Amino acid sequence: MLKADVLMLTRDDALWRHWQKIDNKNWHAVRGQSFEDLKAWEAQEHALVLVDADLPDLPAWDDPAVATMFQPLKVIVATTQTTDEQAKAVLSAGARGYVHAYSPAIALRTVLQTVQQGSVWMGPTLLARLLRGIDTHVPKDDAGAWAEILSPREKIVAERAAMGHSNQAIADALHITERTVRAHLSSVFTKLNVSDRLALALRVHGIR
């Protein structure tokens, strides 16, 4: 099986050495050192790109140039200091993932795989905080229709997941195993035609 090239944009040599550890039978790291290096990848639709948030020539996240460059690609933004504000900004700019730059190589491989498969990655802690913010602050449409195709237990699991509860927290609250929670969520994702917990939360909360 051919390895998938992953463009990794950073001028930090120590970070580049860390990211090279991602290399395995599935991924091949290709280094870039400027935002301009993205231009060579624009034609490679859905290509994976890991971007150091501290890249010196990186425009502001709300600069239209960022959205234009990110749009055809699957971009993951990595930073040494994660914040909710930056997470929202990079996702609004079109990034598919937000991660700590020095996450272990095995974790970074999981992020790459998740984003390559079409999902969004933010990490469980940040995702939980954002989902709680959605539940509290965002105006909602009528959201009742989604529950009609779910079983009563699936509905409860979906609601708790949409509020940012972890699988283990849901299992403890409902007195079931975490494996059962995963099975319910898999069924929920299929029935609602969503690919990740963020998309599930938007659907449950009636946000379009």
N, CA, C and O of each residue as an XYZ file, in Angstrom:
832
protein
N       0.837     -1.188      0.000
C       0.000      0.000      0.000
C       0.876      1.244      0.000
O       1.838      1.330      0.763
N       0.542      2.215     -0.862
C       1.306      3.438     -0.947
C       1.068      4.311      0.273
O      -0.049      4.392      0.785
N       2.138      4.969      0.738
C       1.994      5.900      1.845
C       1.322      7.183      1.368
O       1.489      7.594      0.219
N       0.562      7.807      2.259
C      -0.042      9.102      1.958
C       0.910     10.198      2.412
O       1.357     10.208      3.559
N       1.219     11.131      1.496
C       2.059     12.261      1.871
C       1.291     13.202      2.781
O       0.114     13.479      2.548
N       1.956     13.692      3.817
C       1.385     14.685      4.720
C       2.318     15.889      4.727
O       3.459     15.789      5.178
N       1.840     17.028      4.231
C       2.637     18.246      4.255
C       2.642     18.793      5.673
O       1.586     18.994      6.272
N       3.835     19.034      6.208
C       3.973     19.538      7.573
C       4.700     20.873      7.518
O       5.886     20.940      7.191
N       3.972     21.930      7.840
C       4.508     23.282      7.732
C       5.020     23.778      9.073
O       4.228     24.052      9.975
N       6.324     23.895      9.215
C       6.919     24.460     10.424
C       8.361     24.865     10.133
O       9.052     24.220      9.344
N       8.802     25.934     10.776
C      10.205     26.332     10.721
C      10.947     25.919     11.980
O      12.148     26.157     12.110
N      10.235     25.304     12.896
C      10.805     24.862     14.166
C      11.423     23.477     13.957
O      10.707     22.495     13.760
N      12.741     23.405     14.002
C      13.413     22.136     13.736
C      13.068     21.064     14.764
O      12.930     19.889     14.423
N      12.929     21.472     16.021
C      12.582     20.498     17.062
C      11.184     19.936     16.818
O      10.954     18.739     16.990
N      10.263     20.789     16.421
C       8.906     20.328     16.139
C       8.895     19.429     14.914
O       8.186     18.423     14.891
N       9.668     19.775     13.903
C       9.757     18.946     12.707
C      10.277     17.556     13.044
O       9.772     16.559     12.527
N      11.283     17.487     13.909
C      11.806     16.168     14.302
C      10.736     15.366     15.028
O      10.630     14.154     14.842
N       9.941     16.040     15.857
C       8.863     15.344     16.557
C       7.822     14.849     15.569
O       7.373     13.707     15.668
N       7.435     15.678     14.630
C       6.412     15.294     13.658
C       6.882     14.158     12.753
O       6.066     13.365     12.284
N       8.174     14.073     12.505
C       8.688     12.981     11.662
C       8.431     11.610     12.275
O       8.438     10.604     11.567
N       8.206     11.563     13.573
C       7.924     10.293     14.237
C       6.571      9.733     13.806
O       6.278      8.561     14.041
N       5.749     10.568     13.177
C       4.450     10.101     12.688
C       4.639      9.106     11.551
O       3.786      8.250     11.317
N       5.761      9.222     10.848
C       6.018      8.322      9.713
C       5.784      6.868     10.112
O       6.326      6.397     11.112
N       4.989      6.177      9.340
C       4.831      4.731      9.517
C       4.419      4.162      8.170
O       4.692      4.774      7.137
N       3.778      3.021      8.158
C       3.420      2.392      6.894
C       2.335      3.155      6.145
O       2.122      2.922      4.955
N       1.636      4.079      6.845
C       0.537      4.807      6.208
C       0.881      6.236      5.826
O       0.325      6.760      4.860
N       1.791      6.886      6.562
C       2.036      8.312      6.384
C       3.482      8.572      6.008
O       4.389      7.880      6.470
N       3.690      9.570      5.171
C       5.037     10.015      4.817
C       5.101     11.529      4.987
O       4.375     12.266      4.320
N       5.980     11.989      5.890
C       6.073     13.413      6.207
C       6.864     14.160      5.141
O       7.966     13.759      4.767
N       6.277     15.255      4.659
C       6.940     16.149      3.709
C       6.978     17.525      4.345
O       5.940     18.059      4.734
N       8.176     18.108      4.455
C       8.287     19.383      5.170
C       8.066     20.593      4.266
O       8.525     20.630      3.124
N       7.355     21.575      4.802
C       7.264     22.903      4.222
C       7.615     23.895      5.307
O       7.505     23.578      6.491
N       8.040     25.101      4.927
C       8.486     26.050      5.932
C       7.805     27.411      5.830
O       8.196     28.352      6.520
N       6.790     27.522      4.978
C       6.088     28.795      4.858
C       4.656     28.558      4.409
O       4.331     27.514      3.843
N       3.807     29.541      4.668
C       2.425     29.468      4.222
C       2.357     29.366      2.702
O       1.444     28.751      2.153
N       3.332     29.974      2.027
C       3.371     29.937      0.568
C       3.534     28.509      0.043
O       3.117     28.205     -1.075
N       4.136     27.640      0.845
C       4.326     26.248      0.414
C       2.999     25.519      0.231
O       2.945     24.483     -0.431
N       1.934     26.054      0.813
C       0.615     25.444      0.622
C       0.154     25.530     -0.824
O      -0.600     24.677     -1.291
N       0.607     26.567     -1.536
C       0.140     26.778     -2.906
C       0.433     25.577     -3.795
O      -0.353     25.244     -4.682
N       1.559     24.937     -3.553
C       1.932     23.783     -4.371
C       1.022     22.588     -4.113
O       1.010     21.632     -4.889
N       0.261     22.645     -3.025
C      -0.603     21.518     -2.654
C      -2.071     21.767     -2.972
O      -2.899     20.872     -2.801
N      -2.406     22.977     -3.434
C      -3.809     23.299     -3.675
C      -4.459     22.362     -4.683
O      -5.647     22.055     -4.578
N      -3.682     21.910     -5.653
C      -4.234     21.039     -6.689
C      -4.479     19.619     -6.170
O      -5.211     18.848     -6.790
N      -3.871     19.279     -5.041
C      -4.043     17.939     -4.466
C      -5.257     17.954     -3.535
O      -5.126     18.036     -2.314
N      -6.413     17.874     -4.134
C      -7.653     17.972     -3.375
C      -7.707     16.936     -2.257
O      -7.400     15.762     -2.464
N      -8.103     17.393     -1.069
C      -8.253     16.559      0.131
C      -6.908     16.076      0.684
O      -6.878     15.157      1.503
N      -5.796     16.681      0.249
C      -4.492     16.310      0.806
C      -4.423     16.713      2.276
O      -5.031     17.702      2.686
N      -3.680     15.941      3.062
C      -3.527     16.218      4.485
C      -2.396     17.215      4.720
O      -1.314     17.083      4.147
N      -2.650     18.206      5.561
C      -1.649     19.229      5.871
C      -1.670     19.493      7.375
O      -2.733     19.682      7.967
N      -0.486     19.505      7.984
C      -0.334     19.837      9.397
C       0.390     21.175      9.474
O       1.518     21.298      8.999
N      -0.248     22.178     10.069
C       0.275     23.542     10.068
C       0.635     23.980     11.484
O      -0.183     23.895     12.400
N       1.861     24.445     11.648
C       2.302     25.027     12.908
C       1.661     26.408     13.046
O       1.878     27.275     12.200
N       0.877     26.621     14.102
C       0.187     27.900     14.299
C       1.159     29.057     14.504
O       0.773     30.219     14.378
N       2.422     28.747     14.821
C       3.424     29.791     15.021
C       4.240     30.072     13.765
O       5.270     30.742     13.836
N       3.795     29.569     12.622
C       4.488     29.838     11.365
C       4.565     31.354     11.159
O       3.534     32.025     11.198
N       5.769     31.913     10.938
C       5.921     33.376     10.907
C       5.074     34.087      9.862
O       4.570     35.178     10.129
N       4.902     33.505      8.683
C       4.177     34.219      7.623
C       2.708     33.816      7.533
O       2.044     34.099      6.537
N       2.204     33.156      8.572
C       0.804     32.730      8.563
C      -0.107     33.954      8.735
O       0.050     34.692      9.708
N      -1.058     34.187      7.813
C      -1.972     35.333      7.973
C      -2.903     35.131      9.172
O      -2.954     34.051      9.759
N      -3.628     36.180      9.518
C      -4.636     36.070     10.575
C      -5.687     35.057     10.154
O      -5.950     34.885      8.964
N      -6.292     34.379     11.139
C      -7.246     33.319     10.815
C      -8.456     33.822     10.055
O      -9.062     33.070      9.292
N      -8.821     35.094     10.251
C      -9.972     35.622      9.534
C      -9.603     36.242      8.188
O     -10.455     36.828      7.520
N      -8.341     36.117      7.787
C      -7.911     36.589      6.470
C      -8.505     35.661      5.403
O      -8.344     34.445      5.505
N      -9.185     36.197      4.388
C      -9.772     35.343      3.334
C      -8.759     34.425      2.661
O      -9.125     33.371      2.142
N      -7.484     34.822      2.667
C      -6.448     33.985      2.048
C      -6.330     32.641      2.741
O      -6.029     31.633      2.101
N      -6.564     32.618      4.038
C      -6.485     31.364      4.789
C      -7.604     30.424      4.369
O      -7.358     29.258      4.063
N      -8.826     30.927      4.353
C      -9.969     30.099      3.954
C      -9.807     29.598      2.528
O     -10.123     28.444      2.238
N      -9.321     30.445      1.643
C      -9.111     30.046      0.245
C      -8.095     28.919      0.140
O      -8.276     27.975     -0.628
N      -7.021     29.029      0.922
C      -5.966     28.024      0.869
C      -6.397     26.724      1.546
O      -6.036     25.636      1.097
N      -7.171     26.838      2.629
C      -7.585     25.654      3.379
C      -8.691     24.870      2.671
O      -8.775     23.651      2.826
N      -9.525     25.540      1.908
C     -10.765     24.957      1.403
C     -10.596     23.622      0.694
O     -11.344     22.693      1.000
N      -9.644     23.470     -0.249
C      -9.558     22.184     -0.949
C      -8.784     21.110     -0.186
O      -8.710     19.965     -0.630
N      -8.211     21.473      0.949
C      -7.322     20.575      1.680
C      -7.955     20.114      2.989
O      -8.997     20.619      3.406
N      -7.306     19.150      3.621
C      -7.696     18.711      4.956
C      -6.601     19.171      5.906
O      -5.595     18.488      6.097
N      -6.812     20.334      6.494
C      -5.785     21.004      7.281
C      -6.001     20.786      8.778
O      -7.115     20.919      9.285
N      -4.932     20.452      9.463
C      -4.920     20.336     10.914
C      -3.971     21.404     11.445
O      -2.812     21.464     11.034
N      -4.447     22.232     12.341
C      -3.621     23.277     12.936
C      -3.084     22.775     14.271
O      -3.833     22.280     15.114
N      -1.776     22.914     14.446
C      -1.126     22.447     15.667
C      -0.500     23.631     16.398
O       0.075     24.523     15.773
N      -0.614     23.633     17.713
C      -0.092     24.734     18.516
C       0.435     24.213     19.836
O       0.010     23.159     20.309
N       1.363     24.952     20.434
C       1.896     24.547     21.735
C       1.041     25.078     22.874
O       1.233     24.682     24.023
N       0.096     25.974     22.573
C      -0.785     26.522     23.605
C      -2.215     26.558     23.063
O      -2.619     27.537     22.435
N      -2.969     25.504     23.303
C      -4.334     25.423     22.781
C      -5.265     26.321     23.586
O      -5.176     26.385     24.813
N      -6.155     27.010     22.887
C      -7.175     27.834     23.531
C      -8.495     27.642     22.802
O      -8.512     27.316     21.615
N      -9.598     27.844     23.508
C     -10.914     27.739     22.889
C     -11.078     28.774     21.784
O     -11.647     28.489     20.730
N     -10.573     29.978     22.037
C     -10.728     31.056     21.059
C     -10.016     30.716     19.756
O     -10.572     30.890     18.672
N      -8.787     30.231     19.868
C      -8.047     29.876     18.655
C      -8.698     28.692     17.954
O      -8.748     28.648     16.725
N      -9.193     27.741     18.722
C      -9.859     26.586     18.122
C     -11.031     27.022     17.262
O     -11.185     26.563     16.130
N     -11.861     27.912     17.804
C     -13.012     28.398     17.047
C     -12.567     29.146     15.802
O     -13.189     29.025     14.746
N     -11.485     29.925     15.921
C     -11.000     30.718     14.790
C     -10.476     29.828     13.670
O     -10.781     30.063     12.501
N      -9.687     28.805     14.016
C      -9.101     27.971     12.961
C     -10.167     27.104     12.295
O     -10.100     26.853     11.091
N     -11.150     26.646     13.072
C     -12.221     25.851     12.484
C     -13.106     26.712     11.591
O     -13.580     26.255     10.551
N     -13.327     27.955     11.998
C     -14.095     28.875     11.157
C     -13.352     29.174      9.863
O     -13.972     29.443      8.835
N     -12.028     29.128      9.913
C     -11.216     29.381      8.726
C     -11.187     28.189      7.772
O     -10.692     28.301      6.651
N     -11.715     27.055      8.214
C     -11.781     25.894      7.339
C     -10.889     24.735      7.713
O     -10.841     23.734      6.999
N     -10.171     24.854      8.840
C      -9.351     23.732      9.294
C     -10.246     22.572      9.712
O     -11.380     22.773     10.146
N      -9.723     21.355      9.576
C     -10.492     20.156      9.941
C     -10.073     19.603     11.297
O     -10.707     18.693     11.831
N      -8.992     20.164     11.853
C      -8.516     19.651     13.122
C      -7.720     20.693     13.873
O      -7.178     21.627     13.282
N      -7.653     20.521     15.199
C      -6.927     21.430     16.083
C      -6.322     20.573     17.176
O      -7.039     19.848     17.866
N      -5.000     20.648     17.341
C      -4.323     19.686     18.198
C      -3.089     20.323     18.834
O      -2.534     21.283     18.300
N      -2.665     19.784     19.971
C      -1.412     20.235     20.567
C      -0.251     19.752     19.695
O      -0.208     18.589     19.294
N       0.680     20.648     19.407
C       1.762     20.343     18.469
C       2.635     19.185     18.928
O       3.157     18.432     18.105
N       2.796     19.040     20.238
C       3.672     17.985     20.759
C       2.873     16.799     21.307
O       3.330     16.103     22.214
N       1.704     16.579     20.763
C       0.978     15.353     21.100
C       1.836     14.147     20.718
O       2.609     14.229     19.763
N       1.720     13.045     21.430
C       2.504     11.855     21.073
C       2.240     11.431     19.628
O       1.156     11.655     19.088
N       3.244     10.821     19.019
C       3.130     10.421     17.614
C       1.907      9.542     17.375
O       1.227      9.692     16.360
N       1.622      8.630     18.299
C       0.474      7.738     18.109
C      -0.829      8.531     18.113
O      -1.771      8.186     17.399
N      -0.883      9.599     18.922
C      -2.085     10.443     18.952
C      -2.210     11.240     17.659
O      -3.309     11.392     17.124
N      -1.092     11.748     17.158
C      -1.119     12.501     15.906
C      -1.539     11.618     14.734
O      -2.226     12.080     13.822
N      -1.131     10.354     14.755
C      -1.577      9.423     13.706
C      -3.097      9.261     13.755
O      -3.756      9.206     12.716
N      -3.645      9.187     14.963
C      -5.098      9.070     15.108
C      -5.796     10.307     14.557
O      -6.833     10.200     13.902
N      -5.225     11.482     14.823
C      -5.794     12.729     14.304
C      -5.783     12.712     12.781
O      -6.790     13.038     12.152
N      -4.660     12.337     12.183
C      -4.555     12.285     10.724
C      -5.586     11.329     10.132
O      -6.244     11.645      9.141
N      -5.719     10.164     10.748
C      -6.669      9.174     10.246
C      -8.100      9.690     10.358
O      -8.902      9.509      9.442
N      -8.417     10.330     11.478
C      -9.763     10.852     11.688
C     -10.110     11.911     10.649
O     -11.193     11.882     10.063
N      -9.194     12.842     10.423
C      -9.427     13.919      9.461
C      -9.457     13.372      8.038
O     -10.268     13.812      7.224
N      -8.584     12.419      7.731
C      -8.583     11.836      6.388
C      -9.920     11.170      6.069
O     -10.359     11.167      4.918
N     -10.563     10.610      7.087
C     -11.840      9.927      6.886
C     -13.025     10.888      6.823
O     -14.167     10.459      6.659
N     -12.755     12.189      6.953
C     -13.805     13.169      6.774
C     -14.380     13.765      8.041
O     -15.319     14.560      7.977
N     -13.837     13.398      9.192
C     -14.332     13.935     10.453
C     -13.501     15.137     10.895
O     -12.449     15.431     10.327
N     -13.999     15.822     11.921
C     -13.293     16.951     12.516
C     -12.660     16.488     13.819
O     -13.272     15.733     14.574
N     -11.415     16.947     14.092
C     -10.735     16.556     15.327
C     -10.442     17.789     16.170
O      -9.854     18.758     15.690
N     -10.861     17.743     17.438
C     -10.509     18.807     18.372
C     -10.003     18.263     19.704
O      -9.532     19.028     20.546
N     -10.095     16.967     19.899
C      -9.736     16.416     21.192
C     -10.923     16.430     22.126
O     -11.740     17.348     22.056
N     -11.047     15.454     22.990
C     -12.257     15.304     23.809
C     -12.514     16.448     24.784
O     -13.668     16.829     24.983
N     -11.465     17.006     25.398
C     -11.673     18.056     26.393
C     -12.184     19.336     25.743
O     -13.165     19.924     26.198
N     -11.514     19.760     24.676
C     -11.941     20.966     23.974
C     -13.313     20.770     23.350
O     -14.149     21.672     23.401
N     -13.555     19.610     22.767
C     -14.855     19.334     22.167
C     -15.966     19.447     23.207
O     -17.022     20.020     22.939
N     -15.719     18.901     24.385
C     -16.731     18.958     25.441
C     -17.054     20.404     25.800
O     -18.223     20.745     25.977
N     -16.036     21.264     25.912
C     -16.281     22.667     26.262
C     -17.065     23.375     25.162
O     -17.977     24.151     25.447
N     -16.711     23.110     23.910
C     -17.414     23.757     22.809
C     -18.864     23.282     22.728
O     -19.765     24.074     22.452
N     -19.086     21.999     22.967
C     -20.447     21.485     22.914
C     -21.307     22.061     24.025
O     -22.493     22.323     23.824
N     -20.717     22.259     25.196
C     -21.472     22.896     26.275
C     -21.819     24.335     25.905
O     -22.886     24.837     26.258
N     -20.899     24.997     25.186
C     -21.171     26.351     24.721
C     -22.295     26.377     23.709
O     -23.131     27.280     23.734
N     -22.328     25.395     22.815
C     -23.416     25.292     21.853
C     -24.741     25.102     22.578
O     -25.742     25.731     22.236
N     -24.739     24.240     23.571
C     -25.982     23.943     24.292
C     -26.510     25.165     25.026
O     -27.721     25.312     25.192
N     -25.612     26.046     25.470
C     -26.020     27.166     26.314
C     -26.297     28.447     25.540
O     -27.218     29.190     25.880
N     -25.501     28.716     24.493
C     -25.491     30.053     23.923
C     -26.025     30.194     22.502
O     -26.353     31.308     22.092
N     -26.124     29.119     21.741
C     -26.458     29.257     20.325
C     -27.958     29.118     20.104
O     -28.561     28.155     20.577
N     -28.583     30.080     19.380
C     -30.009     29.945     19.059
C     -30.260     28.675     18.252
O     -29.428     28.283     17.434
N     -31.397     28.036     18.478
C     -31.654     26.737     17.861
C     -32.961     26.742     17.089
O     -33.903     27.454     17.438
N     -33.007     25.933     16.030
C     -34.263     25.651     15.346
C     -34.971     24.540     16.105
O     -34.429     23.995     17.067
N     -36.182     24.203     15.674
C     -36.878     23.053     16.255
C     -36.051     21.802     15.980
O     -35.783     21.475     14.824
N     -35.648     21.105     17.035
C     -34.722     19.982     16.865
C     -35.366     18.629     17.129
O     -34.658     17.625     17.216
N     -36.692     18.574     17.261
C     -37.327     17.332     17.668
C     -37.295     16.222     16.647
O     -37.354     15.051     17.023
N     -37.205     16.541     15.374
C     -37.344     15.521     14.339
C     -36.250     14.474     14.386
O     -36.495     13.313     14.059
N     -35.042     14.863     14.789
C     -33.931     13.916     14.769
C     -34.189     12.704     15.663
O     -33.747     11.597     15.354
N     -34.903     12.912     16.771
C     -35.084     11.841     17.750
C     -36.085     10.785     17.309
O     -36.110      9.688     17.867
N     -36.909     11.101     16.318
C     -37.980     10.185     15.919
C     -37.470      8.878     15.343
O     -38.166      7.863     15.393
N     -36.255      8.892     14.793
C     -35.731      7.671     14.170
C     -34.801      6.896     15.102
O     -34.220      5.884     14.709
N     -34.664      7.375     16.331
C     -33.795      6.703     17.289
C     -34.614      5.955     18.331
O     -35.763      6.306     18.601
N     -34.019      4.929     18.910
C     -34.654      4.256     20.032
C     -34.556      5.157     21.258
O     -33.746      6.083     21.270
N     -35.359      4.909     22.285
C     -35.290      5.747     23.499
C     -33.884      5.800     24.105
O     -33.431      6.867     24.519
N     -33.198      4.667     24.159
C     -31.851      4.656     24.729
C     -30.871      5.398     23.830
O     -30.007      6.120     24.327
N     -30.989      5.233     22.524
C     -30.121      5.963     21.592
C     -30.319      7.468     21.730
O     -29.358      8.233     21.652
N     -31.558      7.890     21.934
C     -31.866      9.313     22.101
C     -31.154      9.870     23.334
O     -30.572     10.954     23.279
N     -31.199      9.142     24.432
C     -30.545      9.601     25.662
C     -29.041      9.689     25.465
O     -28.414     10.667     25.875
N     -28.463      8.675     24.842
C     -27.020      8.675     24.593
C     -26.640      9.837     23.682
O     -25.647     10.523     23.927
N     -27.423     10.059     22.636
C     -27.140     11.148     21.696
C     -27.195     12.498     22.399
O     -26.340     13.353     22.168
N     -28.192     12.697     23.255
C     -28.331     13.970     23.968
C     -27.136     14.215     24.887
O     -26.612     15.327     24.950
N     -26.714     13.182     25.591
C     -25.581     13.360     26.506
C     -24.283     13.589     25.729
O     -23.461     14.412     26.133
N     -24.093     12.877     24.629
C     -22.904     13.093     23.800
C     -22.891     14.502     23.222
O     -21.837     15.128     23.116
N     -24.066     14.995     22.850
C     -24.184     16.335     22.270
C     -23.908     17.429     23.288
O     -23.643     18.570     22.908
N     -23.964     17.101     24.575
C     -23.654     18.067     25.625
C     -22.198     17.963     26.055
O     -21.770     18.651     26.982
N     -21.429     17.098     25.378
C     -20.004     17.001     25.659
C     -19.608     15.954     26.669
O     -18.456     15.924     27.101
N     -20.538     15.084     27.062
C     -20.203     14.030     28.015
C     -19.344     12.966     27.326
O     -19.587     12.620     26.170
N     -18.361     12.463     28.026
C     -17.521     11.398     27.480
C     -18.283     10.080     27.453
O     -19.313      9.939     28.113
N     -17.777      9.113     26.688
C     -18.411      7.788     26.645
C     -18.491      7.171     28.035
O     -19.505      6.578     28.402
N     -17.401      7.318     28.816
C     -17.388      6.718     30.141
C     -18.397      7.404     31.055
O     -19.061      6.739     31.851
N     -18.521      8.733     30.951
C     -19.491      9.451     31.780
C     -20.916      9.029     31.438
O     -21.760      8.890     32.323
N     -21.174      8.828     30.159
C     -22.502      8.370     29.735
C     -22.771      6.966     30.277
O     -23.856      6.671     30.779
N     -21.756      6.115     30.162
C     -21.910      4.737     30.658
C     -22.202      4.720     32.149
O     -23.077      3.986     32.606
N     -21.469      5.530     32.908
C     -21.675      5.575     34.368
C     -23.070      6.076     34.707
O     -23.724      5.536     35.599
N     -23.531      7.104     34.001
C     -24.836      7.696     34.299
C     -25.986      6.744     33.972
O     -27.006      6.721     34.661
N     -25.803      5.962     32.911
C     -26.875      5.073     32.460
C     -26.713      3.645     32.964
O     -27.540      2.778     32.683
N     -25.633      3.410     33.712
C     -25.357      2.080     34.284
C     -25.241      1.020     33.180
O     -25.814     -0.065     33.273
N     -24.491      1.367     32.147
C     -24.189      0.435     31.065
C     -22.687      0.473     30.827
O     -21.984      1.289     31.423
N     -22.192     -0.398     29.965
C     -20.761     -0.417     29.698
C     -20.392      0.638     28.647
O     -21.234      1.078     27.864
N     -19.124      1.028     28.649
C     -18.650      1.971     27.639
C     -18.773      1.359     26.241
O     -19.035      2.066     25.268
N     -18.583      0.054     26.152
C     -18.736     -0.625     24.868
C     -20.162     -0.479     24.334
O     -20.369     -0.306     23.133
N     -21.135     -0.549     25.234
C     -22.533     -0.374     24.823
C     -22.779      1.055     24.360
O     -23.519      1.279     23.402
N     -22.164      2.024     25.033
C     -22.291      3.420     24.605
C     -21.741      3.592     23.192
O     -22.364      4.244     22.353
N     -20.566      3.002     22.930
C     -19.975      3.100     21.592
C     -20.895      2.493     20.541
O     -21.030      3.024     19.439
N     -21.528      1.375     20.894
C     -22.446      0.728     19.952
C     -23.659      1.618     19.680
O     -24.099      1.745     18.537
N     -24.197      2.232     20.739
C     -25.337      3.141     20.551
C     -24.942      4.329     19.679
O     -25.692      4.725     18.786
N     -23.760      4.899     19.939
C     -23.327      6.058     19.159
C     -23.086      5.693     17.703
O     -23.386      6.480     16.806
N     -22.551      4.514     17.467
C     -22.351      4.065     16.087
C     -23.682      3.987     15.355
O     -23.793      4.407     14.203
N     -24.688      3.449     16.030
C     -26.018      3.363     15.439
C     -26.613      4.749     15.215
O     -27.241      5.003     14.187
N     -26.412      5.647     16.183
C     -26.914      7.023     16.066
C     -26.270      7.729     14.878
O     -26.958      8.376     14.089
N     -24.951      7.605     14.749
C     -24.246      8.247     13.631
C     -24.809      7.769     12.292
O     -25.003      8.559     11.368
N     -25.068      6.462     12.205
C     -25.586      5.897     10.960
C     -26.993      6.408     10.670
O     -27.286      6.835      9.554
N     -27.854      6.363     11.671
C     -29.258      6.764     11.471
C     -29.394      8.260     11.158
O     -30.255      8.659     10.374
N     -28.537      9.084     11.780
C     -28.628     10.529     11.570
C     -27.701     11.014     10.452
O     -27.681     12.198     10.115
N     -26.942     10.088      9.892
C     -26.032     10.415      8.784
C     -25.045     11.515      9.184
O     -24.868     12.497      8.464
N     -24.409     11.334     10.340
C     -23.356     12.238     10.794
C     -22.091     11.420     11.014
O     -22.146     10.205     11.204
N     -20.953     12.103     10.984
C     -19.680     11.374     11.028
C     -18.906     11.572     12.323
O     -17.942     10.849     12.572
N     -19.303     12.536     13.158
C     -18.541     12.785     14.383
C     -19.437     13.457     15.421
O     -20.590     13.788     15.142
N     -18.894     13.653     16.616
C     -19.691     14.182     17.733
C     -20.075     15.646     17.526
O     -21.137     16.077     17.975
N     -19.227     16.404     16.858
C     -19.570     17.793     16.594
C     -20.785     17.878     15.677
O     -21.720     18.633     15.942
N     -20.765     17.093     14.589
C     -21.917     17.080     13.679
C     -23.167     16.578     14.395
O     -24.267     17.072     14.151
N     -22.995     15.596     15.278
C     -24.125     15.100     16.069
C     -24.692     16.208     16.945
O     -25.908     16.377     17.032
N     -23.803     16.968     17.597
C     -24.266     18.044     18.478
C     -25.053     19.090     17.708
O     -26.092     19.559     18.174
N     -24.565     19.458     16.531
C     -25.283     20.447     15.728
C     -26.664     19.935     15.345
O     -27.639     20.686     15.354
N     -26.738     18.641     15.005
C     -28.027     18.050     14.620
C     -28.970     17.992     15.819
O     -30.139     18.360     15.703
N     -28.481     17.540     16.952
C     -29.324     17.422     18.137
C     -29.839     18.776     18.592
O     -30.994     18.904     18.998
N     -28.976     19.793     18.524
C     -29.362     21.123     18.978
C     -30.095     21.928     17.905
O     -30.445     23.087     18.130
N     -30.325     21.325     16.749
C     -31.101     21.982     15.723
C     -30.402     23.144     15.064
O     -31.052     24.085     14.610
N     -29.066     23.091     15.004
C     -28.286     24.180     14.423
C     -27.928     23.824     12.989
O     -27.361     22.761     12.738
N     -28.248     24.688     12.063
C     -28.009     24.420     10.647
C     -26.810     25.185     10.143
O     -26.461     25.079      8.967
